[in-house]
Amino acid sequence: MAIKVLVVDDSSFFRRRVSEIINADPRLEVIDVAVNGKEAVEKAKLLKPDVITMDIEMPVMDGISAVREIMKACPTPTLMFSSLTHDGAKATLDALDAGALDFLPKKFEDIARNRDEAVSLLQKRIAEIARKKLFMRRPSVTTQTTQTTTSTVRPTVRATASTVAPAKSVPVAPVAVAQRFKATGKKYQLTAIGTSTGGPVALQKILTAIPANYPHPIILVQHMPATFTAAFAARLNNLCKIQVKEAEDGDVLKPGCAYLAPGGLQMMVDGRPGSSRLKILDGGERMNYKPCVDVTFGSAAKVYGDKVLSMILTGMGADGREGCRMLKAAGATIWSQDEQSCVVYGMPQAIDKAGLSSESLPLERVAERMLVEVGLK
């Protein structure tokens, strides 16, 4: 059965263009279009699409307000289309905060190097986020936490929220307390996090829970356009207790500060532990990702060796696998985000399948696990 898509945009040209691309993929089918946010909310309730593509600036009701309404009434995986401007970046981040799962530039020439690649990327993004439909439910008054389980080979922590609806004469099983974490006893000097699709929301959730006295620097690699990373870093800095900044060439790594790799460029760690700096380099024409998790993690492995606490969060593709391989060889610790809490399980799955991660964690417990590991909890 084809994935049902609702296309929302006030431009008839863009609605037609996006619809043609979606319908060209046999896995996908445009079931209707909407010309503004209000109409999108109404059609989302009526048609129950598997995915919605949403413009941000529209008459009657804008895309951000529409996403908020849809997430309240009938949560649906939503892909935003955004302009690559500073204002567009801020609006897109607001849309992700409202519940949208992913975004793409509205100008297709900004998505990829050629049209065919851009078309393929759009189709893949829609197909990927459609998988989250089953996990999107309206919030209920009663929320409980399921029991945490641990596997013998790779400890896997599961702490997912499940909605319990009242039922006549059906007993409700007692809910086990989630597993308490224990520190491994390792000593760290750097935390490294890599992510892509779904990363902005995941990073915000984790970093806002980190106290100002976090004992070492944090380097962040988020696949994101060049015009977005400054706005994203500023947003995180306003929300977090730690300092968050877009990384600049020559930045000295300091405890309690997070450095976000700038879009379109590569970020590398240079120097030696205790006096390391960041090098910001040209993205490289042949590199698929700019910034690239592999590049940053590989450089961290060379400088910090086994003193790195690293993790791969939600994202499409396999960026980070080779960097994690280098970290693993150096004795570093590697964690992954679990499948259920990922928007796209591609990047974490790549390191899980390669046997590189020692723990798989639900997003809502990553910060807690970090604080236990570094002795702050």
C-alpha positions as CSV (number, residue, x, y, z in Angstrom):
1,M,0.0,0.0,0.0
2,A,1.4,3.4,-1.0
3,I,2.3,6.0,1.6
4,K,-0.4,8.7,1.5
5,V,0.9,12.3,1.3
6,L,-0.8,15.6,1.9
7,V,1.0,18.5,0.1
8,V,0.5,21.9,1.7
9,D,1.7,25.1,0.0
10,D,0.1,28.4,-1.1
11,S,2.0,28.3,-4.5
12,S,0.1,26.3,-7.2
13,F,3.4,25.9,-9.0
14,F,5.2,24.4,-6.0
15,R,2.2,22.1,-5.1
16,R,2.3,20.7,-8.7
17,R,6.0,20.3,-8.7
18,V,6.2,18.5,-5.4
19,S,3.2,16.3,-6.2
20,E,4.8,15.2,-9.5
21,I,8.0,14.2,-7.7
22,I,6.1,12.3,-5.0
23,N,3.8,10.5,-7.4
24,A,6.9,9.5,-9.5
25,D,7.8,7.1,-6.7
26,P,5.7,4.0,-6.6
27,R,5.9,3.9,-2.8
28,L,4.2,7.3,-2.5
29,E,0.9,8.8,-3.5
30,V,-0.4,12.4,-3.1
31,I,-4.0,12.1,-1.9
32,D,-4.7,15.8,-1.8
33,V,-3.3,19.3,-1.5
34,A,-4.0,22.3,0.8
35,V,-3.4,26.0,0.1
36,N,-3.0,27.2,3.7
37,G,-2.4,26.0,7.2
38,K,-6.1,26.1,8.2
39,E,-7.0,23.9,5.3
40,A,-4.1,21.6,6.1
41,V,-5.4,21.0,9.6
42,E,-8.9,20.2,8.3
43,K,-7.7,17.8,5.7
44,A,-5.2,16.1,8.0
45,K,-8.1,15.3,10.4
46,L,-10.4,14.2,7.5
47,L,-7.9,12.3,5.3
48,K,-5.4,11.0,7.9
49,P,-2.4,11.1,5.6
50,D,0.8,9.1,6.4
51,V,3.0,12.2,5.8
52,I,2.4,15.9,5.3
53,T,4.8,18.3,3.4
54,M,4.3,21.8,4.7
55,D,5.4,25.3,3.6
56,I,6.1,27.8,6.4
57,E,4.8,31.1,5.1
58,M,1.2,30.9,4.0
59,P,-2.0,33.0,4.3
60,V,-4.8,32.4,6.8
61,M,-2.6,30.1,9.0
62,D,1.2,29.7,8.7
63,G,2.9,26.3,8.6
64,I,4.2,26.5,12.2
65,S,0.7,27.1,13.7
66,A,-0.7,24.4,11.4
67,V,1.9,21.9,12.7
68,R,1.0,22.7,16.3
69,E,-2.7,22.2,15.6
70,I,-2.1,18.9,13.7
71,M,0.1,17.5,16.5
72,K,-2.7,18.2,19.0
73,A,-5.5,16.7,16.9
74,C,-4.0,14.0,14.7
75,P,-0.2,13.7,15.0
76,T,1.3,13.1,11.6
77,P,4.9,13.0,10.4
78,T,5.5,16.4,8.8
79,L,8.3,17.5,6.4
80,M,8.8,21.3,6.3
81,F,10.0,23.2,3.3
82,S,12.2,26.2,4.2
83,S,14.1,29.1,2.7
84,L,17.8,29.1,3.4
85,T,17.9,32.5,5.2
86,H,18.5,33.4,8.8
87,D,14.8,34.1,9.3
88,G,14.0,30.9,7.4
89,A,16.3,29.0,9.8
90,K,14.6,30.4,12.9
91,A,11.1,29.6,11.5
92,T,12.2,26.0,10.6
93,L,13.6,25.5,14.1
94,D,10.2,26.7,15.5
95,A,8.4,24.2,13.3
96,L,10.6,21.4,14.5
97,D,10.0,22.4,18.0
98,A,6.2,22.4,17.3
99,G,6.5,18.7,16.2
100,A,7.6,18.6,12.5
101,L,10.1,15.8,12.0
102,D,12.4,17.1,9.3
103,F,12.9,19.9,6.8
104,L,14.4,20.5,3.3
105,P,15.3,23.7,1.4
106,K,12.5,24.9,-0.8
107,K,14.8,25.6,-3.6
108,F,15.7,22.2,-5.0
109,E,19.1,23.4,-6.3
110,D,20.0,23.9,-2.6
111,I,19.1,20.3,-1.7
112,A,21.7,18.5,-3.8
113,R,24.2,18.9,-6.7
114,N,21.7,17.9,-9.4
115,R,18.0,17.6,-9.9
116,D,17.9,13.8,-9.9
117,E,19.7,13.6,-6.6
118,A,17.3,16.2,-5.1
119,V,14.3,14.3,-6.3
120,S,15.6,11.1,-4.8
121,L,16.4,12.7,-1.5
122,L,12.9,14.2,-1.2
123,Q,11.3,10.8,-1.9
124,K,13.6,9.0,0.6
125,R,12.9,11.6,3.3
126,I,9.1,11.2,2.9
127,A,9.4,7.4,3.0
128,E,11.7,7.4,6.1
129,I,9.5,9.7,8.2
130,A,6.4,7.8,7.2
131,R,7.7,5.0,9.4
132,K,7.1,7.2,12.5
133,K,3.3,7.3,12.0
134,L,2.8,4.3,14.2
135,F,4.7,5.9,17.1
136,M,2.9,9.2,16.9
137,R,-0.1,9.3,19.3
138,R,-2.1,12.1,20.9
139,P,-0.9,12.6,24.5
140,S,-3.1,11.0,27.1
141,V,-3.8,12.0,30.7
142,T,-2.4,8.6,31.9
143,T,1.3,8.0,30.9
144,Q,3.4,5.2,32.2
145,T,7.0,4.0,31.7
146,T,7.7,0.5,30.6
147,Q,10.2,-1.7,32.2
148,T,13.8,-1.3,31.2
149,T,15.6,-4.3,29.7
150,T,19.2,-5.1,29.2
151,S,20.8,-7.4,26.7
152,T,23.9,-9.5,27.5
153,V,25.9,-8.4,24.5
154,R,25.0,-4.8,24.0
155,P,23.1,-3.2,26.9
156,T,19.9,-1.7,25.6
157,V,17.8,0.7,27.7
158,R,14.2,1.0,26.8
159,A,12.0,3.5,28.5
160,T,9.1,4.4,26.2
161,A,5.9,6.1,27.1
162,S,2.7,4.1,26.4
163,T,-0.8,5.3,26.7
164,V,-3.2,3.2,28.8
165,A,-6.8,3.7,27.9
166,P,-9.4,2.8,30.6
167,A,-11.2,-0.5,30.0
168,K,-13.9,-2.3,31.9
169,S,-12.8,-5.1,34.2
170,V,-9.4,-5.3,32.6
171,P,-6.6,-5.4,35.2
172,V,-3.7,-3.0,34.6
173,A,-0.3,-4.7,35.2
174,P,2.0,-3.0,37.7
175,V,4.6,-0.8,36.0
176,A,8.3,-1.5,36.8
177,V,10.6,1.3,37.8
178,A,13.0,2.1,35.0
179,Q,16.5,0.8,35.4
180,R,19.0,2.9,37.3
181,F,22.2,3.6,35.5
182,K,25.6,2.9,36.8
183,A,28.8,4.7,35.8
184,T,31.5,2.5,34.1
185,G,34.2,4.3,36.0
186,K,36.0,5.5,32.9
187,K,37.5,9.0,32.8
188,Y,36.6,11.4,30.0
189,Q,38.0,14.6,28.6
190,L,35.6,15.2,25.7
191,T,32.0,14.4,24.7
192,A,31.2,14.1,21.0
193,I,27.7,13.8,19.5
194,G,26.7,13.2,15.8
195,T,23.3,13.4,14.3
196,S,21.2,14.3,11.2
197,T,17.5,13.9,10.6
198,G,15.6,14.6,13.8
199,G,18.8,15.9,15.4
200,P,17.7,19.5,16.3
201,V,15.0,18.3,18.6
202,A,17.1,15.5,20.0
203,L,20.1,17.8,20.7
204,Q,17.8,20.4,22.3
205,K,16.3,17.7,24.6
206,I,19.7,16.5,25.7
207,L,21.6,19.7,26.0
208,T,18.9,21.6,28.0
209,A,19.3,18.9,30.7
210,I,23.0,19.4,31.0
211,P,24.2,21.5,34.0
212,A,26.6,24.4,33.7
213,N,29.3,22.5,35.6
214,Y,29.5,19.8,33.0
215,P,33.2,18.7,33.3
216,H,34.5,18.7,29.8
217,P,33.8,20.2,26.3
218,I,31.1,18.9,24.0
219,I,31.5,18.9,20.2
220,L,28.3,18.6,18.1
221,V,28.0,17.6,14.4
222,Q,24.5,18.1,13.0
223,H,23.9,17.8,9.3
224,M,22.4,21.3,8.5
225,P,22.7,24.0,5.9
226,A,25.3,26.7,6.4
227,T,22.7,29.4,7.1
228,F,21.0,27.3,9.8
229,T,23.8,26.4,12.2
230,A,24.4,29.9,13.7
231,A,20.6,30.3,14.4
232,F,20.5,26.8,15.9
233,A,23.5,27.4,18.1
234,A,22.0,30.7,19.3
235,R,18.7,29.0,20.1
236,L,20.4,26.3,22.1
237,N,22.6,28.9,23.9
238,N,19.4,30.7,25.0
239,L,17.8,27.5,26.3
240,C,20.7,25.7,27.9
241,K,22.7,26.2,31.1
242,I,25.9,25.4,29.3
243,Q,27.3,27.7,26.7
244,V,26.5,26.7,23.1
245,K,28.2,28.4,20.1
246,E,28.8,27.8,16.4
247,A,32.3,26.6,16.2
248,E,35.0,28.9,14.8
249,D,38.5,28.2,13.6
250,G,40.9,28.3,16.5
251,D,38.3,27.9,19.3
252,V,39.9,26.5,22.4
253,L,37.8,23.6,23.9
254,K,36.6,24.5,27.3
255,P,34.6,22.5,29.9
256,G,30.9,23.3,30.0
257,C,30.8,24.6,26.4
258,A,29.3,22.9,23.4
259,Y,30.6,23.7,19.9
260,L,28.3,23.2,16.9
261,A,30.1,22.4,13.6
262,P,29.2,25.1,11.0
263,G,27.2,24.0,8.0
264,G,29.0,23.6,4.7
265,L,32.4,23.1,6.4
266,Q,34.3,20.4,8.3
267,M,35.2,20.6,12.0
268,M,38.3,18.9,13.3
269,V,39.9,18.6,16.8
270,D,43.6,19.5,16.8
271,G,46.4,19.7,19.5
272,R,46.5,17.6,22.6
273,P,44.1,16.9,25.5
274,G,43.8,19.9,27.8
275,S,44.9,22.4,25.2
276,S,43.0,21.3,22.1
277,R,41.6,23.6,19.5
278,L,39.1,23.4,16.7
279,K,40.1,23.6,13.0
280,I,37.3,24.7,10.6
281,L,38.1,23.6,7.1
282,D,36.6,23.7,3.6
283,G,33.8,21.2,3.2
284,G,35.4,19.4,0.3
285,E,33.7,18.9,-3.1
286,R,33.7,15.1,-2.9
287,M,32.3,14.9,0.7
288,N,28.7,13.9,1.0
289,Y,28.2,15.5,4.3
290,K,29.4,19.0,5.3
291,P,29.9,18.9,8.3
292,C,30.7,15.2,8.5
293,V,30.6,13.1,11.7
294,D,33.3,10.8,10.4
295,V,35.7,13.6,10.0
296,T,35.1,15.2,13.4
297,F,35.0,11.9,15.3
298,G,38.1,10.6,13.5
299,S,40.1,13.7,14.6
300,A,38.8,13.4,18.2
301,A,40.0,9.8,18.3
302,K,43.5,10.9,17.3
303,V,43.7,13.6,19.9
304,Y,41.7,12.2,22.9
305,G,41.9,8.4,22.3
306,D,40.0,6.5,25.0
307,K,39.0,9.7,26.8
308,V,36.0,10.4,24.5
309,L,32.4,9.8,25.4
310,S,30.6,9.7,22.0
311,M,27.1,9.0,20.8
312,I,25.3,8.8,17.5
313,L,21.7,10.1,17.4
314,T,18.9,9.9,14.9
315,G,19.8,10.4,11.3
316,M,19.6,9.0,7.8
317,G,22.5,7.2,6.2
318,A,25.7,5.9,7.9
319,D,27.8,9.0,8.6
320,G,29.6,8.4,11.9
321,R,30.3,4.7,11.4
322,E,33.9,5.1,10.3
323,G,34.6,7.8,12.9
324,C,33.1,5.5,15.6
325,R,35.3,2.7,14.3
326,M,38.4,4.9,14.9
327,L,37.1,5.9,18.3
328,K,36.4,2.2,19.2
329,A,39.9,1.2,18.2
330,A,41.3,4.0,20.5
331,G,39.2,2.6,23.4
332,A,36.6,5.4,23.5
333,T,33.0,4.9,24.6
334,I,30.2,4.9,22.0
335,W,26.5,4.9,22.6
336,S,23.6,5.0,20.1
337,Q,20.0,6.2,20.2
338,D,17.5,3.4,20.2
339,E,15.3,2.7,17.2
340,Q,11.9,3.6,18.7
341,S,13.0,7.1,19.8
342,C,14.8,7.9,16.5
343,V,13.1,9.9,13.7
344,V,15.3,7.9,11.3
345,Y,17.3,4.9,12.7
346,G,19.9,5.0,9.9
347,M,23.0,6.4,11.6
348,P,22.5,4.6,14.9
349,Q,21.6,1.4,13.1
350,A,24.9,1.6,11.1
351,I,27.0,1.6,14.3
352,D,24.8,-0.9,16.1
353,K,25.1,-3.4,13.2
354,A,28.9,-2.8,13.1
355,G,29.1,-3.7,16.8
356,L,30.5,-0.4,17.7
357,S,28.0,0.8,20.3
358,S,28.0,-0.4,23.9
359,E,24.6,0.9,24.8
360,S,21.4,1.8,22.9
361,L,19.4,4.5,24.7
362,P,16.0,6.1,24.4
363,L,16.3,9.8,23.7
364,E,14.5,10.8,27.0
365,R,17.3,9.1,29.0
366,V,20.4,10.1,27.1
367,A,21.1,13.2,29.3
368,E,20.6,11.2,32.5
369,R,22.9,8.5,31.3
370,M,25.6,11.1,30.4
371,L,25.4,12.7,33.9
372,V,25.7,9.4,35.6
373,E,28.7,8.4,33.5
374,V,30.6,11.7,34.2
375,G,29.8,11.6,37.9
376,L,27.2,14.4,38.1
377,K,24.3,12.2,39.1
